[in-house]
Amino acid sequence: MKDLSNSAQSPRRDEDRPGGRGVPDRHLPPGLTAQLSGPSYAGPATFAQCPLLSEPEQLDSWRPDVAIVGAPWDDSTTNRPGARFGPRALRALAYGPGTYHLDLGVEIFDALAVIDYGDALCPHGRVEASHANIRQRVGEIASRGIIPVVLGGDHSITWPAATAVAEARGWGRIGVVHFDAHADTADSIEGNLASHGTPMRRLIESGAVPGKNFVQVGLRGYWPPQETFEWMRDQQMRWHAMQEVWERGLPAVMADAVAEALEEADCIYLSLDIDVLDPGFAPGTGTPEPGGLSPADLLRAARLLALETPLVAMDVVEVAPAYDWAELTINNAHRVVLEVLAGIAVRRGAASRIVLPQRASDRSGPSRPGE
């Protein structure tokens, strides 16, 4: 359960947000507070039981640190559809694990003000309208200095979402760290320029994110073909395939990825396709590829990025609940977001209160009677 009786006070909120002076208005009616403070299977289905806002003016008065927004679009999938149901599943079906981060020692929602900003409207079959709505909804968040966390949806939603963040934070000045089994840099797929296999190329071609500011982790399998990787190299993209992760270990790879991401970018957008996980851990996705990361590794990698880089946005995509088993995929995707939120809280100065067990070496007094 989350205690909503006190509003989170983020140490950097005023200085980070344009015009962010004065006291935020975060009043909730007692009945709604009670509804959002119960078990995660009851009450309104918002992400992590966060308050629901719907209007841009509410963002101005509430002034949250982070806003969750859904992008329920999956008409750009090439294999199994169903990621349009990802945002609802991440809100309604994820098990609420608590809010105190054991490794970092922070109460996540005491340190950060997080709200749910609903969904971008995505009319079926209308990619231009849906992508425009995603871009607008994410832009309403990012333009106010609030961190958007976008719940997909297929990976095509990264094109409008990251574009909106680039408009708010500086065109060509953001970097993208991209976890995925697939590079998603095709020119087109079956004539579709807005496929879920093309968004990273669209971002590079538009200038929103220069190729050198892209770092990819977890690539594996049998796609895309050689000529696509040659194009990626020409754009100065960097990538770390699963073979490298297997040979060197993820901590070493992430050290390089963080350094590469910060070479020229002012801030970081994290884009995470849940199929970067091995399908044994994330069966609920449209294009599963064996041989991926474990949740233990992925959660710590996402946390590391939030701790060590100026992360200003993220998305989690390709969660397709119809193919899931016992909410494995849903809970893994949900926990990735919690890891990032905890890392942001610590980076912004939240006090760490880690409680460690007493060890034998810590105990005072004689170790044996008579000593």
Long-range contacts (C-beta under 8 A, 24 or more apart in sequence): 1-37, 1-38, 1-39, 1-96, 2-36, 2-37, 2-48, 2-49, 2-96, 2-99, 2-109, 3-37, 4-28, 4-33, 4-36, 4-37, 4-51, 5-33, 6-110, 7-113, 8-65, 8-109, 8-110, 8-111, 8-112, 8-113, 8-114, 9-113, 10-65, 10-111, 10-112, 10-113, 10-345, 10-348, 11-348, 11-349, 11-350, 12-348, 12-349, 13-63, 13-65, 13-113, 16-145, 17-63, 17-144, 17-145, 17-146, 18-144, 18-145, 20-63, 20-145, 24-61, 24-62, 24-63, 24-113, 25-61, 25-62, 26-51, 26-62, 26-113, 39-96, 40-94, 40-95, 40-96, 41-96, 45-88, 45-91, 45-92, 46-91, 46-116, 47-90, 47-91, 47-114, 47-116, 47-149, 47-151, 47-337, 48-94, 48-96, 48-99, 48-109, 48-114, 48-334, 48-337, 48-338, 49-96, 50-109, 50-114, 50-115, 50-116, 51-115, 51-116, 52-115, 52-116, 52-117, 52-118, 53-115, 53-116, 53-117, 53-118, 54-117, 54-118, 56-140, 59-115, 59-117, 59-140, 59-141, 59-144, 59-146, 60-144, 62-113, 62-115, 63-113, 63-144, 63-146, 64-113, 64-114, 64-115, 64-146, 65-112, 65-113, 65-114, 65-146, 65-147, 65-344, 65-348, 66-112, 66-113, 66-114, 66-115, 66-146, 66-147, 66-148, 66-149, 66-341, 66-344, 67-114, 67-115, 67-116, 67-117, 67-141, 67-146, 67-147, 67-148, 67-149, 68-114, 68-115, 68-116, 68-117, 68-149, 68-151, 68-337, 69-116, 69-117, 69-118, 69-119, 69-120, 69-137, 69-138, 69-141, 69-148, 69-149, 69-150, 69-151, 70-118, 70-119, 70-120, 70-150, 70-151, 70-153, 71-119, 71-120, 71-122, 71-134, 71-137, 71-150, 71-151, 71-152, 71-153, 71-157, 71-161, 71-315, 72-119, 72-120, 72-122, 72-152, 72-153, 73-122, 73-127, 73-130, 73-131, 73-134, 73-152, 73-153, 73-154, 73-156, 73-157, 74-152, 74-153, 74-154, 74-196, 74-286, 74-320, 75-124, 75-125, 75-127, 75-130, 75-154, 76-127, 76-154, 76-155, 76-156, 76-192, 76-194, 76-195, 76-196, 77-154, 77-196, 77-286, 77-287, 78-189, 78-190, 78-195, 78-196, 78-197, 78-286, 78-287, 79-286, 79-287, 80-285, 80-286, 80-287, 80-320, 80-323, 81-286, 81-320, 82-286, 82-320, 82-321, 82-322, 82-323, 83-152, 83-153, 83-154, 83-285, 83-286, 83-317, 83-318, 83-319, 83-320, 84-122, 84-153, 85-320, 85-321, 85-322, 86-151, 86-152, 86-153, 86-316, 86-317, 86-318, 86-319, 86-320, 86-321, 86-333, 87-119, 87-151, 87-152, 87-153, 89-319, 89-321, 89-324, 89-327, 89-330, 90-151, 90-316, 90-319, 90-330, 90-333, 90-334, 90-337, 91-116, 91-151, 93-321, 93-327, 93-330, 94-327, 94-330, 94-331, 94-333, 94-334, 95-327, 95-331, 97-335, 97-338, 101-338, 101-342, 102-354, 103-303, 103-354, 104-303, 104-342, 104-343, 104-345, 104-346, 104-352, 104-354, 105-352, 105-353, 105-354, 105-355, 106-342, 106-345, 106-346, 106-350, 106-351, 106-352, 106-353, 108-338, 108-341, 108-342, 108-345, 110-350, 111-345, 111-346, 111-348, 111-350, 112-341, 112-344, 112-345, 112-348, 112-350, 114-341, 117-141, 122-153, 127-156, 127-194, 131-156, 131-157, 131-159, 131-160, 131-194, 132-160, 134-160, 134-161, 134-164, 135-160, 135-161, 135-163, 135-164, 136-164, 138-164, 138-165, 138-313, 139-164, 139-167, 139-168, 142-167, 142-168, 142-169, 142-312, 142-313, 143-167, 143-168, 147-311, 147-312, 147-313, 147-314, 147-344, 148-313, 148-314, 149-313, 149-314, 149-315, 149-316, 149-337, 149-340, 149-341, 150-313, 150-314, 150-315, 150-316, 150-317, 151-315, 151-316, 151-319, 152-315, 152-316, 152-317, 152-318, 152-319, 153-315, 153-317, 153-318, 154-196, 154-286, 154-317, 154-318, 155-180, 155-184, 155-196, 155-197, 155-199, 155-271, 155-273, 155-317, 155-318, 156-194, 156-195, 156-196, 156-198, 156-199, 157-199, 157-315, 157-317, 158-184, 158-199, 158-200, 158-203, 158-271, 158-315, 158-317, 159-194, 159-198, 159-199, 159-202, 159-203, 161-313, 161-315, 162-199, 162-203, 162-208, 162-209, 162-269, 162-271, 162-313, 162-315, 163-203, 163-206, 163-208, 165-269, 165-312, 165-313, 166-203, 166-208, 166-209, 167-208, 169-266, 169-267, 169-312, 170-266, 170-267, 171-207, 171-208, 172-207, 172-208, 172-209, 172-210, 172-213, 173-265, 173-266, 173-267, 174-208, 174-209, 174-213, 174-265, 174-266, 174-267, 174-268, 174-269, 174-312, 174-313, 175-209, 175-213, 175-214, 175-215, 175-261, 175-262, 175-264, 175-265, 175-267, 175-268, 175-269, 176-200, 176-203, 176-209, 176-213, 176-214, 176-215, 176-268, 176-269, 176-270, 176-271, 177-215, 177-216, 177-217, 177-257, 177-261, 177-268, 177-269, 177-270, 177-271, 177-305, 177-309, 178-214, 178-215, 178-216, 178-217, 178-271, 178-272, 178-273, 179-216, 179-217, 179-218, 179-270, 179-271, 179-272, 179-273, 179-276, 179-293, 179-298, 179-301, 179-302, 180-216, 180-217, 180-218, 180-219, 180-271, 180-272, 180-273, 180-275, 180-276, 181-218, 181-219, 181-220, 181-221, 181-242, 181-273, 181-275, 181-276, 181-287, 181-289, 181-292, 182-219, 182-221, 182-223, 182-224, 182-273, 182-275, 182-287, 182-289, 183-216, 183-219, 183-224, 183-228, 183-229, 183-232, 183-239, 184-273, 185-224, 185-228, 185-231, 185-232, 185-237, 186-224, 186-228, 187-228, 187-231, 196-286, 196-317, 196-318, 197-223, 197-224, 201-231, 204-235, 204-237, 209-269, 210-235, 210-236, 210-264, 211-235, 211-236, 211-237, 212-236, 212-237, 212-238, 212-263, 212-264, 213-261, 213-264, 213-265, 214-238, 215-239, 215-240, 215-257, 215-260, 215-261, 216-240, 217-245, 217-253, 217-254, 217-257, 217-276, 217-301, 218-242, 218-245, 218-276, 218-292, 218-293, 220-289, 220-291, 220-292, 221-289, 221-291, 242-291, 242-292, 242-293, 245-293, 250-293, 250-297, 250-300, 250-301, 254-301, 254-304, 254-305, 258-304, 258-305, 258-308, 258-309, 261-305, 261-309, 262-309, 266-310, 267-309, 267-310, 267-311, 267-312, 268-305, 268-309, 268-310, 268-311, 268-312, 269-311, 269-312, 269-313, 269-314, 269-315, 270-302, 270-305, 270-306, 270-311, 270-313, 270-314, 270-315, 270-340, 271-314, 271-315, 271-317, 272-302, 272-314, 272-315, 272-316, 272-317, 272-336, 273-317, 273-318, 274-316, 274-317, 274-318, 274-319, 274-329, 274-332, 274-333, 275-318, 277-329, 277-332, 281-328, 281-329, 281-332, 282-328, 282-329, 282-332, 282-333, 283-323, 283-324, 283-325, 283-328, 283-329, 284-319, 284-320, 284-321, 284-322, 284-323, 284-324, 284-325, 284-328, 284-329, 284-330, 285-318, 285-319, 285-320, 285-323, 285-329, 286-318, 286-320, 286-323, 287-318, 295-332, 295-335, 298-332, 298-336, 299-335, 299-336, 299-339, 300-339, 302-336, 302-339, 302-340, 302-343, 303-339, 303-340, 303-342, 303-343, 304-343, 305-340, 305-343, 306-339, 306-340, 306-341, 306-342, 306-343, 306-344, 306-346, 306-347, 307-343, 307-346, 307-347, 308-347, 311-340, 311-343, 311-344, 311-347, 314-340
